[in-house]
């Protein structure tokens, strides 16, 4: 459930589909997570802010308490999330650096 659907193996995809068919709440929570990720496709701060507000409202109206808790936590970081879009921030360099450190440790 934590992986992106397009990165699942065939076996994981089959299990995912089975869970989604059997557990409506889990399926809804996964969809909420996927919907949130769409914020990073917004081109302007205004679009991202409006999208966040709409997503937040939908989640807190749901009957899925863990997702409500996540939404409330994310609302505390809304400005930081919006700044990712505003300043086009990503962690590519940090991930690359961490990979080099792991590689050096492996070699050592």
NORWOBEL-V525072 format. One record per backbone hydrogen bond with DSSP energy under -1.0 kcal/mol. CO is the residue of the C=O (numbers start at 1). NH is the residue of the N-H. If there is no record, write none. Layout:
co nh
CO NH
CO NH
This chain:
co nh
4 7
5 8
9 13
10 14
11 15
12 16
13 17
14 18
15 19
16 20
17 21
18 22
19 23
23 27
24 28
25 29
26 30
27 31
28 32
29 33
30 34
31 35
32 36
33 37
35 38
36 39
37 40
38 41
39 42
44 48
45 49
46 50
47 51
48 52
49 53
50 54
51 55
52 56
53 57
54 58
55 59
56 60
57 61
59 62
64 68
65 69
66 70
67 71
68 72
69 73
70 74
71 75
74 77
77 81
78 82
79 83
80 84
82 86
83 87
84 89
91 95
92 96
93 97
94 98
95 99
96 100
97 101
98 102
99 103
100 104
101 105
102 106
103 107
104 108
